[in-house]
Amino acid sequence: MNATIFHNPRCSKSRAALALLTEAGAEVTVVEYLKTPPPRDELARLCARAGIAPRAALRADAPAVADDAAALDLMARDPATIERPFVETERGALIARPPERVRDLL
């Protein structure tokens, strides 16, 4: 199984999700989203695939936004506002909080 994780190596939840994917034998593509931010359209696609509103993909400490379009703009401009880790496989996408949620995609 192939998986992509939008990863922050400094985040314990992100590290735990990556470890679960690796332990499950997934071929993992790691995107350090702070170094290589996903473009706005990719963020929109991931949120749609996960079945969540873009505002739900913002970190709790992110600035307040008026609507989903503003949330996408903010995440594209400042990737530190993206909740982590975002994981995608052929089975779907989700924010792996808690990290054990990645099992839903395996």
Stockholm file with secondary structure:
# STOCKHOLM 1.0

chainA/1-106         MNATIFHNPRCSKSRAALALLTEAGAEVTVVEYLKTPPPRDELARLCARAGIAPRAALRADAPAVADDAAALDLMARDPATIERPFVETERGALIARPPERVRDLL
#=GR chainA/1-106 SS CEEEEEECTTCHHHHHHHHHHHHTTCEEEEEETTTSCCCHHHHHHHHHHHTCCGGGGBCTTSCCCSSHHHHHHHHHHCGGGBCSCEEEETTEEEECSSGGGGGGGC
#=GC SS_cons         CEEEEEECTTCHHHHHHHHHHHHTTCEEEEEETTTSCCCHHHHHHHHHHHTCCGGGGBCTTSCCCSSHHHHHHHHHHCGGGBCSCEEEETTEEEECSSGGGGGGGC
//
